Each structure stands twice: as structure tokens, then as C-alpha cells.
């Protein structure tokens, strides 16, 4: 899973814990770890969602100021299916930063 560099610090701090992706099919799996700088993210969940489910709160949780801002980068390839991916950061030593829901 690739993230815009401007989101990396927020992910490492645990402020960004989800991402909306528009794919043909899921490209990650629950429990999978994906590189992010010296550490990575571990996927906690993935679920299909509709465009109407993308709220301003979801956009903020994903590190974006608005739904429109999020949608500018959510499209990956020619996919049409929308997925909500939750995750937590894991540092280079394998230490997990998993915050409780706010």
C-alpha cells in the first residue's frame, strides 16, 4: 500500500489509521504488513463501502481536509470498487503503535 509522503508523519504518529481505496479488487489482506519508510503498516480490516459512506470524518481520519481532497488520490488504476482499510503503524523494530478508537 502506497501513501502520499505528506501522510507519512501522521501515520507514524498514529493519527491516520485508515485509508479509502478505489481498486478493481482488494490489494491488501488483513494481517498483512506493508512497507512505509523504515517501518510499515499492518492491516487491521478491509471492507467494501459506497461513495455515500465517505464522510468528512472518514476523510479527516484518512489524513485529508475534505472528501473531495481524499477522492483526488483514492483512485488506483481503473478500479471502481471502494474499500475502507484500517491499519496501525509498526516501527522498524516491529513495535506496534495501535491506538484505541477516539
Residue pairs with C-beta under 8 A, 6 or more apart in sequence:
1 19
1 21
1 27
1 28
1 34
1 41
1 43
1 85
1 87
3 11
3 19
3 36
4 73
6 63
7 16
7 63
8 36
8 37
10 16
10 63
11 36
11 41
11 63
11 89
12 36
12 37
12 39
12 89
12 91
12 97
13 89
13 97
14 88
14 89
14 97
14 98
14 99
15 63
16 61
16 62
16 63
17 61
17 86
17 87
17 88
17 99
18 58
18 61
18 62
18 84
18 85
18 86
18 87
19 62
19 84
19 85
19 87
20 49
20 54
20 58
20 62
20 70
20 74
20 82
20 83
20 84
20 85
21 27
21 74
21 76
21 79
21 82
21 83
21 85
22 74
22 75
22 76
22 79
22 80
22 81
22 82
22 83
23 76
23 77
23 79
23 81
23 83
24 77
24 78
24 79
24 80
24 81
25 79
25 81
26 46
26 83
27 76
28 34
28 43
28 46
28 85
29 43
29 46
30 43
30 44
30 45
30 46
31 42
31 43
32 42
32 43
33 40
33 41
33 42
33 43
33 90
34 40
34 41
34 43
36 89
38 91
38 92
39 89
39 90
39 91
39 92
40 89
40 90
41 87
41 88
41 89
41 90
42 87
42 88
42 89
42 90
42 96
43 85
43 86
43 87
44 86
44 87
44 88
44 98
45 84
45 85
45 86
46 83
46 84
46 85
46 86
47 83
47 84
48 81
48 82
48 83
48 84
49 82
49 83
49 84
50 82
51 82
53 82
53 84
54 67
54 70
54 71
54 82
55 67
56 66
56 67
58 67
58 70
58 84
59 65
59 66
59 67
59 69
59 70
62 70
64 70
64 73
74 82
88 96
88 97
88 98
88 99
89 96
89 97
90 96
90 97
91 97
